[in-house]
Amino acid sequence: MDDLFETYDALAVGRLVRTGRLGARELLDATLARLRALNESLNAITDLYEGDLLEQSVARAGDGPFRGVPFLVKQLMADCAGTPTTVGSRFFAKEPVAAADSAAVVRMRRAGLVIVGRTNTSEFGLAPTTEPAEVEFGPFRLNLATRSLTRDGEPIPLTTGEFSVLKVLCQNPRVPMSREKLMALARGREYGAYDRSLDVQISRLRKLVETDPQQPRYIQTVWGVGYVFIPDDK
């Protein structure tokens, strides 16, 4: 079930439910479990419905082409009855609570989608990303806006390449990353078989952030794969 949406698109999954080849509740429970697990690293979901709110959402889903397919609605320009639309602002985190669905959400439900929660947005949707302004690990603080690294408030110089690699690692905590993927995300290019520049930058970063670069705590090697960023000692 974990790879269901890697194999089928939403229309195909809806067809499985409509033809009885897949149970709607089975799909819902498995998807919610998967979303909770993924959100631990993505931090993209602000609310996952539970209890009465979830059951009401299930009951409101129509018999359209997306019947039974769980769906998340962004916290921006779309009201879901019974919940606030935060538009990414703490000011609207608890109220006002929408009394009714907006027109777009009505159409989503009519199409058969089961709305199971809301996803994040930058405040008022003004920025194109929802990246945190800073990432903290141990005594270090990586500021994504100013592209700077500090230790206990003291600046640590970083090259552009070092910042890009460290940023990707920090944004994917506890996720083993191959050299190829890390290179693509950090630099937007492929990693060649004889390209050692990434390993050189990892070595330099370890000298900057590790107490013992030979036994790294934060930037660890995953043999046969690549590297993984561990923000703490867990």
C-alpha positions in Angstrom: 0.0 0.0 0.0 2.9 2.4 0.7 3.8 2.5 -3.0 0.2 2.7 -4.3 0.4 6.3 -5.5 3.8 5.6 -7.0 2.1 3.0 -9.2 -1.3 4.6 -9.9 -2.4 8.2 -10.3 -5.4 9.5 -8.3 -7.9 8.6 -11.1 -6.7 5.0 -11.2 -6.9 4.7 -7.4 -10.4 6.2 -7.5 -11.3 3.5 -10.1 -10.0 0.8 -7.8 -12.3 2.0 -5.0 -15.3 2.4 -7.3 -14.9 -1.1 -8.7 -14.5 -2.6 -5.2 -10.9 -3.8 -5.8 -9.7 -1.5 -3.0 -11.6 -0.7 0.2 -12.1 3.0 0.8 -11.4 2.7 4.6 -8.3 0.6 3.9 -7.0 3.2 1.5 -7.8 6.0 4.0 -6.1 4.4 7.0 -3.0 3.4 5.0 -2.7 6.9 3.5 -3.0 8.6 6.8 -0.3 6.4 8.3 2.0 7.1 5.3 1.4 10.9 5.6 2.2 10.9 9.3 5.5 9.1 8.6 6.5 11.3 5.7 5.6 14.5 7.6 8.2 13.8 10.2 10.8 14.9 7.7 8.8 17.0 5.3 6.9 19.1 7.9 4.5 20.1 5.1 1.2 19.1 6.8 -0.3 21.5 9.4 -3.4 19.5 10.2 -4.4 15.9 9.8 -8.1 15.3 10.5 -9.1 12.9 13.2 -12.3 11.8 14.9 -15.6 13.5 14.0 -13.9 15.9 11.6 -12.4 13.0 9.6 -15.7 11.1 9.6 -17.6 14.1 8.4 -15.1 14.5 5.6 -15.6 10.9 4.6 -19.4 11.3 4.6 -19.2 14.4 2.4 -17.1 12.8 -0.3 -19.2 12.2 -3.4 -19.3 9.3 -5.9 -17.1 11.1 -8.5 -14.1 9.8 -10.4 -11.8 10.4 -7.4 -14.0 8.4 -5.0 -12.3 7.6 -1.7 -9.0 9.2 -2.6 -7.5 11.1 0.4 -6.6 14.7 -0.4 -4.8 17.6 1.4 -5.9 21.2 0.9 -3.3 24.1 1.1 -4.0 26.6 3.9 -4.6 29.3 1.3 -7.7 30.7 -0.4 -9.8 27.6 0.3 -12.1 27.1 3.3 -12.9 23.7 4.7 -15.9 23.6 7.0 -15.1 23.2 10.7 -11.5 24.4 10.4 -9.6 27.7 10.2 -7.8 28.7 7.0 -4.5 30.1 8.5 -3.0 31.5 5.2 0.3 30.6 6.8 -0.1 33.1 9.6 -0.2 32.5 13.4 -2.7 35.3 13.6 -5.3 33.0 12.0 -4.1 29.8 13.6 -7.3 29.2 15.6 -10.0 31.5 14.2 -12.1 32.3 12.3 -13.4 28.7 11.8 -15.0 28.3 8.4 -18.8 27.7 8.6 -18.9 26.2 5.1 -16.7 24.9 2.4 -15.5 27.3 -0.3 -16.7 26.6 -3.8 -13.4 24.9 -4.8 -13.6 22.6 -1.9 -17.3 21.7 -2.7 -16.2 20.7 -6.1 -13.3 18.6 -4.7 -15.7 16.7 -2.4 -18.2 16.3 -5.2 -15.5 14.7 -7.3 -15.0 12.1 -4.6 -12.0 13.4 -2.8 -11.8 12.8 1.0 -10.2 15.8 2.5 -7.9 14.6 5.3 -6.1 17.7 6.3 -4.3 20.9 5.3 -0.8 21.7 4.1 1.5 24.6 4.8 2.1 27.8 2.9 4.3 30.8 3.4 2.6 33.6 5.3 -0.3 35.0 3.1 1.3 33.0 0.2 3.8 35.8 -0.4 6.9 33.7 -0.7 7.4 30.8 -3.2 8.6 28.4 -0.5 7.9 27.5 3.1 11.4 26.7 4.1 12.2 27.6 7.7 14.4 30.7 8.1 16.9 28.8 10.2 18.0 25.3 10.9 19.5 24.5 14.3 21.7 21.5 15.3 23.8 21.4 18.4 25.4 24.8 18.9 25.1 25.6 15.2 22.5 27.7 13.4 22.2 27.7 9.6 20.4 30.7 8.3 18.9 29.9 4.9 18.0 33.5 4.1 21.4 35.0 4.7 23.3 31.8 3.7 25.3 31.9 6.9 26.4 29.5 9.6 27.1 30.4 13.2 28.3 28.5 16.2 27.1 29.9 19.5 26.6 33.2 17.7 30.0 33.3 16.1 30.1 33.3 12.3 31.7 30.4 10.4 32.7 31.2 6.8 31.2 28.9 4.2 31.8 28.7 0.4 28.8 28.7 -1.9 29.3 25.0 -2.5 29.6 24.2 1.2 26.4 26.1 2.0 24.5 24.3 -0.8 25.5 20.9 0.4 24.9 21.6 4.1 21.5 23.1 3.2 20.3 20.0 1.4 21.5 17.8 4.3 19.8 19.9 6.9 16.5 19.9 5.0 16.6 16.1 4.8 17.4 15.0 8.4 17.9 11.3 8.9 17.4 10.5 5.2 20.3 8.7 3.7 21.2 10.4 0.4 23.3 9.1 -2.4 26.1 11.2 -3.8 24.2 11.5 -7.1 21.0 12.8 -5.4 23.0 15.1 -3.1 24.9 16.6 -6.0 21.8 17.1 -8.0 19.9 18.9 -5.2 22.9 21.0 -4.2 24.3 21.9 -7.5 21.7 20.9 -10.1 24.1 18.6 -12.0 25.0 14.9 -12.2 27.6 13.3 -10.1 30.3 11.7 -12.2 32.0 8.4 -11.3 35.4 10.2 -10.9 34.0 13.4 -9.4 35.4 13.7 -5.8 34.4 17.4 -5.3 31.4 16.4 -3.2 33.5 14.2 -0.9 36.0 17.1 -0.5 33.2 19.5 0.6 31.8 16.9 3.0 35.3 16.6 4.5 35.6 20.4 4.8 32.1 20.7 6.4 33.0 18.0 9.0 36.1 20.0 10.0 33.8 23.0 10.5 30.9 21.3 12.5 32.3 18.1 14.0 34.2 17.8 17.2 36.0 14.8 15.8 35.8 14.8 11.9 37.0 11.1 12.0 34.0 10.1 14.0 31.3 12.5 12.8 28.1 13.0 14.8 26.1 15.2 12.4 27.3 14.3 8.8 27.6 10.6 8.8 28.7 8.2 6.1 26.2 5.5 5.0 28.4 2.9 3.4 27.3 1.9 -0.1 24.9 4.8 -0.2 26.3 8.2 0.6 25.7 10.5 3.5 23.0 11.2 6.1 22.5 14.2 8.4 21.7 13.5 12.0 20.7 16.7 13.8 21.1 15.2 17.3 22.5 12.1 19.0 19.3 10.1 18.7 
